[in-house]
Amino acid sequence: MARDFDGGADGADSEKMTETASSPSSKRGRTVRNTIERRAIVGLAVATIALLLGIFYYPVATVFIDSVLVDGRWTGRVFVSILRDPFYLGEPARLLAGEPVGAVIESVLSSDRRLGVIGFTAYQAALSTVTSVALGLPAAYLLARFEFPGRRTLRSLTILPFVLPSIMVGVGFVATFGRNGTLNAVLGALGLGQVNLLFTLEAVVIAHAFYNAPLVARVTTAAWESVDASAVETARSLGASPVRAFRDVVAPQLYPSVLMGAALTFVFTFSTFPIVLALGGFQLATVEVFVYRLIRDLEYAEAAALALIELGISLGLLYAYLRYEAKHTVRSRGIRPLPRRPLTPPSFSVRELLPRLGLAVYAVVALAVFVAPIASMVLASLSGPEGLTLANYQFLIDRQTTGAAFQVQPWDAVRNSLLFGVASLAVALPMGVVVAVLTTRDYRGRKLVDAVAMAPLAVSGIVVGLGLLRGLVFGVEVGGSRIAVGGSFAIVSAHAVAGYPFVVRTVAPGLEGVDHTLVESARALGAPRARALLDIELPLVWPAVIAGAAFAFAISIGEFSATIVLASGTNQFTMPIAIERFIGRRLGPATAMGVVLLVVTSASFLLIDRLGGDDVGF
C-alpha cells in the first residue's frame, strides 16, 4: 500500500515536474506555429505577387522600355511612325500625318482603301466573331432545349478551346482543306473540281470559329438554362404565341450572354497568332504575326511598340467586356428552368419537324467544321502514297537518330513539352490557388487584386515572350554585373503565366460555394485562417484543384506564341514548335506529331471533364 501510494505520488510529482519543465517550450512552439499559420496566407500572397512581378510585369515593362528607349534616348518616335504609317493603320494614318479630313474619308469609302495590319486584324476578328456566333447559337439551342444521349459529353466539349493547341488545329485544317486534303478527295470522288482554302481569309475565319463557337455556345447555354419557365408560361397564358414569348421573354435574357461571348471571341481573335501563321502565313499577317516577323528581323523597338499598341486595344476591349459582364451576370438561383424536349419528334407536325430539320443541317456543317479537321489529321498521319501506313510515325523515330543538329528532334520535343508542362504546373498551381483565395475573400481592394492577377489573360504570348527574352534571357545589369536566366526558365515562366489564370477560374467558383459556417466554426475554435483553408476549404474543392492543374498542364503543352520566341536558336523545341517546323515541308510528320499532342491534351481534357469542367469561370 505504502509502496503503491508512494509510487503514485512519485509518478504524479514526476508528471507535474515534466509538465512544468516542458510547458514554456511547448507554449513557445505553439505560439511560433500559430504565428506562422496566421501569417501564412499573407506570406504566400506576397510571394505570389513577387513572382508575378518577376515573370510577368517586369518583362511587359521591358517591352514598353524597348519601345521608348531607342539608342539610349527616350523617344516616342517609334509609336508616331507606326501610327502615321498606312501600312500599319491604313487610311486613318493619313489623318495623323496631317492630310485633309475630306481626302481621308474619300479614301476610306473607296473600293481600294487600305486597311493596314491593324485594320485587317480587326476586320478578320469581326468576321471570325460573326461566324463563331452563327455556329455557336444553334449549338446552345440544342444543348439547352433538347434532351438526348451524349448531351453532357457534347456540352463538356465546349471547354476544348481552352485545351486544344492552336497549331495542332491548324495542322488539322491543312489536312482537311489543303490541296491534297480530305475535302478535295471527297470532291474528286464526286467528280467535282478542287478547291484550295489554304492561305485564304476564309480558312482563318473558319479555324477561328472552330475555337470560339464552342465558347459562344457555352456562355449562351448557361443563360438559356437560367431562363425561368414561369415567365414563359405566364406570357403564353396571356395569349402570346411561342415566337412572341421567345422574342419578349427568352431573347432579352440571352442577348447579354451572346454579346459577352462575341466580345470574348473578338478579343481572342484580335490577338490571334498560331492559326494565322499556319493557315495564312505572312500574306494574311495580323498584328501578332507581324510582331513575330519583326522579332525575327531583330527590329525589337518596332516590335515592342506595335505589340504595345495591340495590348492597349486588347486591354480596352477586355475592360469593356468585364464592365458589361459585371452588369449582366446571369443568376440562376431560385428559378425553374425550361424543360428540355426529346430530340426525336413526338409528332410529324411542322412545328416539331422544322427546328429538328434545322438542327440536322447544322449537324452536317458542324461535322465539317469541328470534327473533320481532327479526323483528317489522324487519317493523314496514317496515310501514304500506297494507302494506310505508319511511315509518318517511323519518320519521327528516324529523325531522332539521323537528323542534323540544327533540325528539330521529335522525341526531344515530346520530352521538353512534358518537362515544361510539369515544371510550369508546379509554379502555376500554387499561384492559382493563392490568387483564387485572395479573389474570393471580401476586403477592400479585392477587385484591384483580381484585375492585377488576371492581366495575363489580356496580354498575348508574343508580348510575354518578347519581354522575357529581352528582360531575362538577354539579362539585366545589377551592380555592374549582368544577370541572365536560361531559355528553359523563361519558357516555364511563360507557360506558368499563361496557365495560372485558368487555375484561378477553376478553383475560385468552388471556394465561393464552400459553406462559410464550417470555416467560421473552425475559426471560433481557434484555428488560424491558413489552417481552416488547409483542413476544410481545400479538401472540399480538391476536384477543382486537380482540374485546374490539368488545365495548367494542357495549356503548357500547347503553348506556342511565347515558346516560338524563346526557343528560336536553341534546342528547347516543344511539340507545337516541331509541328510548325514540319508543316511547311512535310504534312505527314506534322500530322503524326499532332496526333501525339492530341493524345496528351485529350488526357488532360478527360481529367478536367471528370473533375471540374462545368465550373470553369469563363
Secondary structure, 3 states (H helix, E strand, C coil): CHHHHHHHHHHHHHHHHHHHHHHHHHHHHHHHHHHHHHHHHHHHHHHHHHHHHHHHHHHHHHHHHHHHEECCEECCHHHHHHHCCHHHHCCCHHHHCCCCHHHHHHHHHCCCCCCHHHHHHHHHHHHHHHHHHHHHHHHHHHHHHEECCCHHHHHHHHHHHHCCCHHHHHHHHHHHHCCCCHHHHHHHHCCCCCCCCCCCHHHHHHHHHHHHHHHHHHHHHHHHCCCEHHHHHHHHHCCCCHHHHHHHHHHHHHHHHHHHHHHHHHHHHHCCCHHHHHHCHHHHCCHHHHHHHHHHCCCHHHHHHHHHHHHHHHHHHHHHHHHHHHHCCCCCCCCCECCCEECCCCCCCHHHHHHHHHHHHHHHHHHHHHHHHHHHHHHHHCEECCEECCHHHHHHHHHHHHCCCCCCCHHHHHHHHHHHHHHHHHHHHHHHHHHHHHHCCCCCCHHHHHHHHHHHHHCCHHHHHHHHHHHHHCCEEECCEEECCCHHHHHHHHHHHHHHHHHHHHHHHHHHHCCHHHHHHHHHCCCCHHHHHHHHHHHHCHHHHHHHHHHHHHHHHHCCHHHHHHHCCCCCCCHHHHHHHHHCCCHHHHHHHHHHHHHHHHHHHHHHHHHCHHHCCC
